[in-house]
Amino acid sequence: MTVSQIRNVGLPLMKLVRWEGVPILRQLQLEEQLLRTSSENWCIINDGTKNPTIVMGISGISKLGKPAELLKLDRVLNDRIPVIRRFSGGGTVIVDHGTVFVSFICNKDAVSGLQPYPQPIMSWSSQLYALVFREFGDFNLRENDYVFGDRKFGGNAQSITKNRWIHHTSFLWDYEVSNMAYLKHPARAPEYRMARDHLEFICRMKEYMPRSVFIDRTIEAVETHFSLRPVRLEAMETDLNPRFAHSTKLLTKQELEAAGFESHLKTSSLSHSL
């Protein structure tokens, strides 16, 4: 028995899936299915997604006009940027090859003493990542974001069911400045943002640590809580029902145009009433 195996005796099992460049839509749909149909614990690490894609939380699209409040829809439609509604909450992000995704899907009793509610899960995750970023920057959890100092590099989202939860994070290892032009300044923003625009509010992880080091240290940190078992994507998919009905979906051009039209009508109505 190896030292690692001895250390992991008695820890709950977690399946580890490592991907590179899996499309974010496919990742989110698989995660949704694992949350709702699996009884196992999962850690999914996806090192980048090929094409720039906007991902919105489910609360961000519950009303037709909501995307127009968060996105510059004319530019999004003109440049044909895909927009996804994911099954979990959280804010709106644009992701691409410079984004590293880490997700934990767990049974409610997987972490001893952890209450399956948003803030305890967020706090637990920040303690785990404190091990990852030790000696690599002034890491903190600010409201619901991971930051170095007062600049965000990690956005979090969660979904909690009766017996399970998911906590997933998009890490900005790098980003394209031009992609930030698709996002509006949200009406509701963290207090620590202090009205800063996107480029003053976020930072690049690559300025603090190498990409491969981040992934390796994340796995090492997870091993302090779980006994990890690597699983290949193909083997994972064979156990999933191909007919599962996902709520995570790609928004159509017609849906985005309708959201923009409704927003325009509201603005026109408001201006006429003044």
Solvent accessible surface area in square Angstrom, and as a share of the most:
residue,aa,sasa,rsa
1,M,167,0.75
2,T,80,0.47
3,V,124,0.71
4,S,43,0.28
5,Q,99,0.44
6,I,104,0.53
7,R,136,0.50
8,N,16,0.08
9,V,104,0.60
10,G,78,0.75
11,L,57,0.28
12,P,49,0.31
13,L,70,0.35
14,M,0,0.00
15,K,32,0.14
16,L,12,0.06
17,V,0,0.00
18,R,132,0.48
19,W,18,0.06
20,E,147,0.66
21,G,14,0.13
22,V,14,0.08
23,P,70,0.44
24,I,8,0.04
25,L,48,0.24
26,R,96,0.35
27,Q,3,0.01
28,L,7,0.04
29,Q,47,0.21
30,L,16,0.08
31,E,0,0.00
32,E,3,0.01
33,Q,7,0.03
34,L,2,0.01
35,L,2,0.01
36,R,111,0.41
37,T,79,0.46
38,S,21,0.14
39,S,88,0.57
40,E,68,0.30
41,N,13,0.06
42,W,11,0.04
43,C,0,0.00
44,I,0,0.00
45,I,2,0.01
46,N,0,0.00
47,D,33,0.17
48,G,4,0.03
49,T,3,0.02
50,K,145,0.62
51,N,102,0.52
52,P,46,0.29
53,T,10,0.06
54,I,0,0.00
55,V,5,0.03
56,M,0,0.00
57,G,1,0.01
58,I,72,0.36
59,S,71,0.46
60,G,8,0.08
61,I,24,0.12
62,S,90,0.58
63,K,138,0.59
64,L,90,0.45
65,G,5,0.05
66,K,64,0.27
67,P,2,0.01
68,A,8,0.06
69,E,92,0.41
70,L,32,0.16
71,L,0,0.00
72,K,81,0.34
73,L,14,0.07
74,D,123,0.64
75,R,111,0.41
76,V,1,0.00
77,L,46,0.23
78,N,121,0.62
79,D,66,0.34
80,R,216,0.79
81,I,22,0.11
82,P,50,0.31
83,V,1,0.01
84,I,2,0.01
85,R,60,0.22
86,R,14,0.05
87,F,7,0.03
88,S,1,0.01
89,G,22,0.22
90,G,42,0.40
91,G,48,0.46
92,T,31,0.18
93,V,38,0.22
94,I,10,0.05
95,V,3,0.02
96,D,6,0.03
97,H,104,0.47
98,G,1,0.01
99,T,1,0.01
100,V,0,0.00
101,F,9,0.04
102,V,1,0.01
103,S,0,0.00
104,F,1,0.00
105,I,0,0.00
106,C,0,0.00
107,N,36,0.18
108,K,92,0.39
109,D,117,0.60
110,A,12,0.09
111,V,16,0.09
112,S,112,0.73
113,G,75,0.72
114,L,24,0.12
115,Q,102,0.45
116,P,35,0.22
117,Y,129,0.49
118,P,71,0.44
119,Q,108,0.48
120,P,45,0.28
121,I,0,0.00
122,M,10,0.04
123,S,46,0.30
124,W,18,0.06
125,S,0,0.00
126,S,17,0.11
127,Q,117,0.52
128,L,1,0.00
129,Y,0,0.00
130,A,46,0.35
131,L,66,0.33
132,V,1,0.00
133,F,2,0.01
134,R,143,0.52
135,E,156,0.70
136,F,53,0.22
137,G,38,0.36
138,D,90,0.47
139,F,29,0.12
140,N,67,0.34
141,L,51,0.25
142,R,88,0.32
143,E,88,0.39
144,N,72,0.37
145,D,11,0.06
146,Y,0,0.00
147,V,0,0.00
148,F,7,0.03
149,G,30,0.29
150,D,59,0.30
151,R,91,0.33
152,K,39,0.16
153,F,1,0.00
154,G,1,0.01
155,G,13,0.13
156,N,17,0.09
157,A,8,0.06
158,Q,25,0.11
159,S,19,0.12
160,I,64,0.32
161,T,45,0.26
162,K,174,0.74
163,N,79,0.41
164,R,16,0.06
165,W,1,0.00
166,I,0,0.00
167,H,0,0.00
168,H,14,0.06
169,T,5,0.03
170,S,16,0.11
171,F,0,0.00
172,L,25,0.12
173,W,51,0.18
174,D,30,0.16
175,Y,19,0.07
176,E,79,0.36
177,V,78,0.45
178,S,80,0.51
179,N,12,0.06
180,M,18,0.08
181,A,32,0.25
182,Y,22,0.08
183,L,17,0.08
184,K,79,0.33
185,H,87,0.39
186,P,31,0.20
187,A,106,0.82
188,R,224,0.82
189,A,42,0.33
190,P,36,0.23
191,E,153,0.69
192,Y,12,0.05
193,R,8,0.03
194,M,136,0.61
195,A,86,0.67
196,R,38,0.14
197,D,76,0.40
198,H,30,0.13
199,L,70,0.35
200,E,98,0.44
201,F,8,0.03
202,I,11,0.06
203,C,7,0.04
204,R,54,0.20
205,M,0,0.00
206,K,91,0.39
207,E,116,0.52
208,Y,79,0.30
209,M,4,0.02
210,P,72,0.45
211,R,51,0.19
212,S,72,0.46
213,V,48,0.28
214,F,0,0.00
215,I,9,0.05
216,D,69,0.36
217,R,53,0.19
218,T,0,0.00
219,I,24,0.12
220,E,104,0.47
221,A,4,0.03
222,V,0,0.00
223,E,31,0.14
224,T,74,0.43
225,H,58,0.26
226,F,1,0.00
227,S,29,0.19
228,L,28,0.14
229,R,129,0.47
230,P,108,0.68
231,V,28,0.16
232,R,176,0.64
233,L,25,0.13
234,E,101,0.45
235,A,53,0.41
236,M,5,0.02
237,E,57,0.26
238,T,109,0.63
239,D,121,0.63
240,L,29,0.14
241,N,87,0.45
242,P,128,0.81
243,R,214,0.78
244,F,40,0.17
245,A,91,0.70
246,H,63,0.28
247,S,38,0.24
248,T,2,0.01
249,K,65,0.28
250,L,84,0.42
251,L,15,0.07
252,T,64,0.37
253,K,124,0.52
254,Q,123,0.55
255,E,60,0.27
256,L,8,0.04
257,E,77,0.35
258,A,38,0.30
259,A,1,0.01
260,G,25,0.24
261,F,127,0.53
262,E,47,0.21
263,S,31,0.20
264,H,115,0.51
265,L,90,0.45
266,K,118,0.50
267,T,86,0.50
268,S,33,0.21
269,S,71,0.46
270,L,112,0.56
271,S,66,0.42
272,H,157,0.70
273,S,87,0.56
274,L,172,0.86
